[in-house]
């Protein structure tokens, strides 16, 4: 049953003794689950009302009550933001409406947050870090779910099976998600406390700061990447990366190289979860919306993958036409692993070394191309000659010998280099070389992501 803001005000009056509303207005919320209103009482104080639309949503509010009770005064004092305080509840049948005390500030649109500049980026990074640094005991005391990394991955596989049974998932997307969930290395993460329903409507902004975080209905211990998925819907593709960098600066734990990739997958997979909910609720509008968004995502991803495959094919064809140069050059610069400038390709077009993550998807470039690892100081062989380190773009003495003809050796010696006086240093047995050049693997097309992913604001 749909309730108007005036009806919500009447419920709030019954839930909180002495509350006399003098003004009321609707406020954003998870449209499929809740109706919400902001009240002003006769003393000028504000209150928020959340009324569930169905029993499952009511259970989510009951869960939030457990979560908020688990926040001890000491925990609240250490957080850089406020968490809600429940002033009263009123049960009507199977449903229970909650009234929250006023929190200073108001939500802001996602692109408004993205336009907030470095200060807002730091605020969001600090907020996410504070949530993920909460003690797991908070979740355990509230008797809420806690998942180890592999348990979480298995849970996602089960959810994918449920989505596949509907027969409404595009085959390409289904294969893509199966491939990602079967890649166990992607899911080796350190579980943290996770908000679970983080998005712009659950952040209260005041004076350019995150003054409060609301909507704790899905609190759990699990994958911290889930709290980043909503950021990828921003128009500015760098926004999520910048927030993630600020987050890393605020946390003491080691960086998770796959966090942003899992966040992108979570944003995609939210469409399948939305579909499953629509089917369970027999909601034709939700089903149609999910199918339409998945069809758009599928087209975008296939177009990106085709473009990437065409580029790699053209690159390989060009390198094949060029052939080996000088007996040791396979078309890749020994310094950066990118196509050699002389072969007609511009290194800057291949991989943007300045990006920590791929701009279009939030992927970690280091998972596929880490230029710093190709010739790491600790791994590279020092040939003992100043200026002839592999990082200088030169080959080591041993590599020169491996790919040099007898005539070229004579030319080397007669040009002034005394090979007899130099002893090759021990090489890293893990280093893989082919004819003196570093072998570089290409990014699989399955790792291509879309730029603007639709985010579903409920789990």
N, C-alpha and C positions, 0 to 999 in steps of 0.2 A: 504494500500500500504506500503510495507516494504521499509524503508529508510536506506541507508548505512551511516556509520560515516562521510564520505566525504559530503554527501548530508546534514546531520545535521549541519556540519560546515558551509556550504553555507547558510543555513537558519539562523544560529546564526549571521553571518555577516550582513544579511539583518535586523535582529531584533535589533542589538546593533550597532549604528553608530560608525565607527572608529575601530571596532573589525576586526583584520586581523589574522585569524588562521594560525599558522605555523606547528601545529601538532594536531593529533586527534586520539582518541582510544575509543573503546566501553567500557561501564561500566555496572555493574549489575543494574537491575531494575525489576519491576513487568512485567514479560515477556508477560502476556496476555494483558496488557494495554499500555505499553510504550516502546519506543526505546530511548536509552540514549547514550550520548557520552561526553567525557571529552576533552576540547580543550585547547591548549596553544597558546597565541597570540605572536606577535613579540616583546613584552616587557617581556615575560616570565610569564605573569599572566595567571591563569587557569580559565576556565569557564565550567559550566555543562549545557548540553542541554537535555531537555525532550520533546519528541514528542509523542502525543497520537496516538493510533492505530485505535480508533473508537470514535464516539461522546460521549459515556458515560465516557470514559477516559479523553476526553477533558473537560467535565464538572467537573471532579475531579480536574483537574488543575485550573480551574476557581475558584473552591471552595478553593483550597489552596491559591490562590491570595487573596481572601477575608480574609482568616485566617491570613496570614502574614501581611496584612495591619492593622489588629486589634491589633497586638503586638505594643504597644506604646514603645517609647524609654525607659521609666522607667521600663516597664516589661522586656524588653530585658536586661537592665543593671542588674537586680536582678537575672537573670538565670545563672546557673553555666556553661552553654553552649551557643553557638551561634545558631540562627535560620537563615534560608536562606534569601538572599535579591535578588529579581527578577530584573534583569538588563534590560530585554526587552522581548517582545512577538511578535509573527508573526502569523497572522491568514491566513489559506489557506482552503477555503471552510468552512465546519463545524468544522474543527479542528484548535486548537491554540497551537503552540509550544512555550515553555518557555525557557529562558536563565537565568541562575543563576550565580551570582558572586561567585568567588572562595572561598572555605572554607578549611582551612588548615587541612590536615590529609586525611585518607582514611578509607573505611569500612573494617571490619575484619570478618572472618568466625565465626560462633557461637561457635564451639569448640575451636577456637583461643581465643575468649573472655573468655570461661570457663577455659582456661589454664592460664589466666592472673593473677591468684592468688587473695589474699585478697584485693589488691589495686583495681583491676578491679571490683571485687564484690562490693566494696564500691562505686566506680564510678557509676556503673549501678543502685545501690539502690538509690544514691543521685539524679541521673538523673530522675528516675521514680517518686521519691518524689517531685522533682521540677515541673514536668509536672502536677502532681495531685494537687499540691498546687496553681496552677495558678487560678486567680479569674474567676468564671463563667461568669463575665461580658465580658471577652474576647470573649467567644463563642456567647453570646447574641449580642454583637456589630457587630459580623461578620454574624449575621442572620443564624447561624448554629444550628443543632438539639440539643435539651436538653431533657433528659428523667429522670423522677423519677424512683425509683426502680421497682415499679409494672408496669409502662408503658414499661420499658425495658424488663421485663419478658414477657409481653403480645406480644411485638414485636417479641421476640424469638419464642413464640408459633406460631405466624403467619408464621414465616419463616419455622418452622418445618412442618406446614400444607402444605406449598408450596413444600417442599422437599418430603413429603409423597405422594403427588399427582403424582409425577413422577413414582411411583411404583418401584423405583430402590434402596430404602433404605432397608437393611437387617432388618427383623422383630425384631430381638433381639436388634439392635441398636435403632430402632424406639421406642420400649418400654422403653429402658434405658433413652433416651432423654426426652420422655414424663414424665416419673417418676421424673426426675430431675427438669423439668420445673414446675411440679405440686407441688413440695415441696417449699411452700412459705417461710419457714424459711431460706432456702438457699439463697433467693434473697432479704433478708433484708439488704441492704447495703446503705452506704452514697454516693450518686452520686458525682463525681468529674469531673474536666476537664480531658479528655482522648485523647491521641494522635490518637488512633484508627487504626493505621497501623504500629505499632512499630515492628521492627525486625532488624536483624544485618545490612542489607543493608542501613537502614536509620539512622545508628549511625556512625558518623565520629570520628575516633580515631586518636589522635596525642599525642606522648610522653606519652603513657600509660593512657591518659585521654579521656573522651568523650568530644571532642572539639565542636561538633555541632550535632544537631538533624534535620533531613530533612524529607520530605514526609508527610507534614501536610494536606493531602487531605481528611482525615476522622476525623478531629478535631470535638469534640462534648462534651457534658456533659452526662455522663453515668456510666457504670460499670468499676471501675478501674482494675478489674480482666482481662479485655480484653487486657491490655498492658503487662500482664505477660504470656500469652499463648505461645508465641514464645520461651520462655526460656525452656519450657518442652521438646523441641526437642533436647536439648544438650545430648551428650553421657554420661556426668557425671550427674547421677540422683540427686545429692545433689546441683547442681548449682542453680537451680531455688529457692530452699529453702534458700540458703545462700544469694542470691540477695534479697529475700523477707525479711529476717532478717535485712539486711542493710537498706532496704527501711523503715522498721518500726522504726529503730533508727533515721532516718532522718525526720520522720513525727511526728507532735504533736498529730494527731488524734488517737483515740483508735483503736486497732487492729481489723480487720474484720476476725473473725474465719473461715469464709467460702471462703475467697478470692481465695486461691490456688485451692480449689475444683472447683470453678466456672471457674478458668483459665484452668484447665484440661478439663472441659466440653467444653469450648470455642475452645480449640485446636481440640477436636474431631468434634465438630459441624461445624468447618470450612470446613470439607470434604463435608458435606451436602450442604453448601453454594456454594462450588466450583461446585458441581453437578448441582445445580439450575442454576448457571451462564452458565455452558456448555450447558444445555438444552435450555436456553433462546437464546444463541448465535448459537445454532445448530452446536456446535463444537464437533464432534465425539471423537476427541483426549482428550479433557477435560473430557467428560463424561466417557470414558473408564478409564482414570487416576483416577477419583473420585471413580468409582465403584471398581477398584482394591484396592485402599487404604482403602476403607470402608470394603471390604471383609477381608483384613489383620487385621484391627482393630477388627473386629467382632470375628475372630478366636482367637486373643490374649486375648480379654476380656472374652470370654467364657471359655478358658483354665484356666485363673486366677480364675474365679468364681467357676469352678469345683474343682480346687485345694483347695480353701478356704472352700468350702462346705464339701469336704472330710475330711479336717483337723478337722472342728468343729464336724462332725459326729463321728470321731474316738475319739475325746476328750470327747464327751458326753457319748459314749459307755464305755470308760474307767472309767469315774466318776461313771456311773451307777454300774459297777462291783465292785468298791471300796466301795460304800455305805456310809452312814453317819458315821463319825468317832467321837467318844466321845460324841455323842448326839447333837453336835452343829456344827461340821465341815462338810460343804457340798462339800468339795473338792476345795474350794477357800481360799487362804490366806486372813485373815481379814485385813492384812496390805495393800496388793497391788491389791487385786481383781483378781489375776491371779491364774491358777491352782496351788495347794499346791505342794511344792517341793517333799513331801513324796508320792505324788500320781503318780510319774513317769514322770511328765511333767516338763520341764525346763521353768521357768517364762520368761527367756530371749527370748524364741522362740515365745512367744505370741504377745507381743507388745513391741516395742523398745521405752522405756520411755524417752530416750535421744533425740529422734527425735521430732521436733516440728510438722513436717508433715511426712506422710508416704512417704518413699523414692521413692517408685515406681510410685506414682501418684500425689504427692503434696497435699494430703489430710491432713486436720488438725486432728491429733490424738485426740485432746481434744473434737472433736465432737462425739467421740464414747467411748474412754477410757481416762479419765483424772485422773491419780492416785492421784494427789493432792487433788481432790475433794472428794475422797472416805471417807477420814477422815480429813476434814478441821478443823483447830484449832477452828474456830469460831462456827462450827457446832457440833463438837464432845462433848460428855458428859464427864466431868471430874469427876472421881470417888473419888477424894480427896486423893488418895494414890499415893505417888511418884512412878514413874516407871510403872504405870498401865494405861497409856493413850492408847486409841485405836490405835494410830499410832505406839505404841510399839509392836503391834501384839497381845496384850492381850485384853480380853473382859471386858466390864465394869461389875460392881457388878450386875446391873440389868440383863445384858445378862447372867451372870453366874447363877443367880437364875432362869432365863427363861428356861435354858437348862440343869439343874442339878437335879439329883435324890436326894431323902432324904439322902441316904447313902453317896453320894458325898458331900452334904452340911455338914454332920457331919465331914467328913474328912477335909473339908475346915476350919471349926471352930477349930477343934482340932489341925490343923497344924499351928495355930497362928493368923489367920485373924479374927478380931472381926467385924462381920457383923452388930452388933447392934449399933456400934458407927458411922457407915457410912450412910449418907443420899444421895441417888442418886440425881445427878443434873438434872435440867430440860433438857429433850431431845429435839432435833430439830424435830418438828412434820413432817417436810418434809423428814426426813431420812427414808429410807425404809430398814427394816431388816427382815430376815427370820431366826428364830432360833438363833439369835445372830450374823449371818454373813451377810455381805452386799450383796445385790442382784445386779448382774452386767448383763446388757443387752449386747448381742453380736452385732457385726457389720453386717448389712444386706449385702448380697452378691451384691446388686445393687451398693454399694459404692466402689467396686473394680475397679481400673483404670489400664491403660496400662502404660508401662515404657517409651516408646519412641513414642511420638505422632507426626505425620506429620503436619507441619504448612503451611497453605496457606497464602502467603504474600500479600493478597489483600482482600478487603471486598466486 
